[in-house]
Amino acid sequence: MGHSHHFHLDQGDHSITVNVGPGRSGEIELLVDGKVVAYQKHHSPGMNVLTGELPEEPAHPFRVLLRQPHLVPSMPRCTLELDGVEQPMPERLVL
């Protein structure tokens, strides 16, 4: 059985967090400043995409790309795409 993964990145005055549930099909939560803005009940191998907005005037849209390997069981990778630029989101340990 797998374990949960947590990715986090500070973007200006905002925090963006992605929580991935245990196993290869657990849920995905996308949080901005600690509030859930997108939720996917199950994720699948390959690419999963969630969208959100930074609460600014005007709102600033972004995407999070979660890559789950197809064949080899390994850790997912998470990337923030904002203004056409991709930034890896580091995994953080949550106790």
Backbone torsions as a table, in degrees:
resi	resn	phi	psi	omega
1	MET	NA	136.3	-179.3
2	GLY	-79.5	-178.7	177.0
3	HIS	-125.5	169.9	-179.0
4	SER	-73.1	154.7	175.9
5	HIS	-125.9	144.8	-178.6
6	HIS	-133.5	124.7	179.7
7	PHE	-117.9	145.2	-176.1
8	HIS	-148.6	143.8	176.5
9	LEU	-151.2	132.8	172.7
10	ASP	-88.6	132.8	-179.0
11	GLN	-127.8	99.8	-174.4
12	GLY	63.9	-127.6	179.2
13	ASP	-88.9	8.1	-174.4
14	HIS	-117.9	152.7	174.6
15	SER	-112.8	139.6	178.3
16	ILE	-122.0	125.9	-177.2
17	THR	-129.9	140.5	175.1
18	VAL	-124.0	123.5	176.1
19	ASN	-110.0	125.8	-179.5
20	VAL	-114.9	121.2	-177.9
21	GLY	-65.1	166.1	-176.3
22	PRO	-66.9	157.8	178.4
23	GLY	82.3	178.4	-177.3
24	ARG	-86.6	1.4	-179.9
25	SER	-136.5	18.7	-178.5
26	GLY	-65.8	169.2	-177.9
27	GLU	-72.6	161.5	176.6
28	ILE	-125.3	130.7	173.7
29	GLU	-117.3	136.3	173.4
30	LEU	-113.1	121.7	-179.1
31	LEU	-117.7	140.1	171.5
32	VAL	-120.8	123.1	-178.6
33	ASP	53.0	38.3	176.2
34	GLY	82.0	1.7	-179.9
35	LYS	-111.6	134.0	179.5
36	VAL	-68.4	124.6	178.9
37	VAL	-115.1	-15.0	176.5
38	ALA	-153.9	147.9	-177.0
39	TYR	-146.5	137.8	175.6
40	GLN	-129.7	122.9	-172.9
41	LYS	-63.3	-39.7	179.5
42	HIS	-134.5	145.3	169.7
43	HIS	-112.7	156.2	-177.0
44	SER	-120.2	162.6	174.8
45	PRO	-58.1	149.9	-177.8
46	GLY	100.1	-143.8	-174.7
47	MET	-101.0	132.0	172.2
48	ASN	-120.8	135.3	-176.5
49	VAL	-122.5	129.4	173.2
50	LEU	-122.6	146.7	179.7
51	THR	-118.5	151.7	178.0
52	GLY	-154.7	-178.7	177.8
53	GLU	-136.8	141.5	170.6
54	LEU	-81.3	134.6	-175.2
55	PRO	-77.5	79.4	178.1
56	GLU	-126.3	173.1	175.0
57	GLU	-111.2	110.4	-5.4
58	PRO	-75.7	165.8	179.0
59	ALA	-58.3	145.2	-174.4
60	HIS	-114.2	100.7	-175.8
61	PRO	-72.7	152.0	176.2
62	PHE	-151.4	168.1	175.2
63	ARG	-127.2	150.1	172.0
64	VAL	-118.4	128.3	180.0
65	LEU	-107.5	120.5	179.1
66	LEU	-112.2	116.4	-179.1
67	ARG	-103.5	119.1	177.4
68	GLN	-112.2	117.3	-178.2
69	PRO	-54.8	142.9	-178.9
70	HIS	-74.1	-55.1	-167.4
71	LEU	-100.1	-39.7	-175.4
72	VAL	-99.5	122.4	177.5
73	PRO	-64.5	111.7	176.9
74	SER	-150.4	174.7	-175.9
75	MET	-67.2	142.9	173.9
76	PRO	-69.6	158.9	174.2
77	ARG	-117.5	144.1	-175.5
78	CYS	-127.5	135.2	-177.7
79	THR	-133.3	136.3	173.7
80	LEU	-94.8	130.5	175.1
81	GLU	-115.0	111.1	-177.2
82	LEU	-134.5	126.8	-178.9
83	ASP	55.5	36.0	177.3
84	GLY	78.4	3.4	-179.3
85	VAL	-111.2	131.5	178.1
86	GLU	-97.1	133.9	177.4
87	GLN	-127.3	127.6	174.6
88	PRO	-63.5	140.6	176.2
89	MET	-100.3	117.1	-178.7
90	PRO	-70.2	146.7	175.8
91	GLU	-79.5	142.7	177.6
92	ARG	-122.8	148.9	179.5
93	LEU	-82.9	128.3	177.5
94	VAL	-118.7	122.1	-179.0
95	LEU	-94.4	NA	NA
